[in-house]
């Protein structure tokens, strides 16, 4: 294998970088030349408490390996904390080129029993936390004419899972945020993509993983590394990384059925054809998936002679 991709001269921020996947991302980027802000307040899995040692330990490991890193122990759960994370990159390394939002907490409960506090706390870190770091970093990247954003979704965000309504809602919302950043950043060489990772880390506590194939964070980190690299040729996409499988996820639609008017009963009568995805339709986010979706629907109406251009 030849020389892998390099990040010399680049500044990266990794939230949740003190453990698990985030630690793997931070150490990979640093090992390949990036200057890294390792952000992690070091709380427990449910977000309680703080432990500054997590981020500082990763920084020490990076330094001992000859790399450059600085710790940030602010919480992304508040706007002030998110801005402080980005300010750490500016203050220590003079800019920001790469933003990987990986920080997360878990608070499980059945939907019928989930408390409002647990719902809000998880959204604060995963979804609002993404905005709290993207918002101050994005204009800087656009002004500089360069940026790579990688936000973290989840299988739970795409397909749901039991007892994680808060987590699933937050992770689905991250996809929408990334898509907007991809669209608005396209003219400025700022890409935004989503990683949908799965690895045996602290978040797998309580799950029997004895029969799992190898699925450590090191199988996910190279995908994030590519999405963070200047050679990354895609934006507005979602990448799966699980147990050595790397794949793309996308929103697809069935071609659908056109009628000039509908009754409720007719929707039921046409349900099989409405749901028929034998020939799926996909609208890439960039350059204009939003507009392409509307134009596709309008075209069906025009073909039926109902709308005249």
ABEGO torsion letter per residue (X at the ends): XBBBBBABGBBBBBBGAABEAAAAAAAAAAAAGBBBBBBBAGBBAAGBEBBAAAAAAAAAAAAAAGBBBBBBABBAABAAAAAAAAAAAAAAAGEBABBBBABBBBBBBBAAABBAAAAAAAAAAAAAAAAAAAAAAAAAAAAAGBBBBBBBBBAAAAAEBBGAAAAAAAAAAAAAAAAAAAAAAAAAGBBBBBBBBBBBBAAABGBBAAABBBBBAAAAAAAAAAAABAABABBGBBBBBBGGBBBBBBBBBBAEBBBABBBAAAAAAAAAAAABAABBBBBBAOABAAAAAAAAAAAAAAAAGABBX
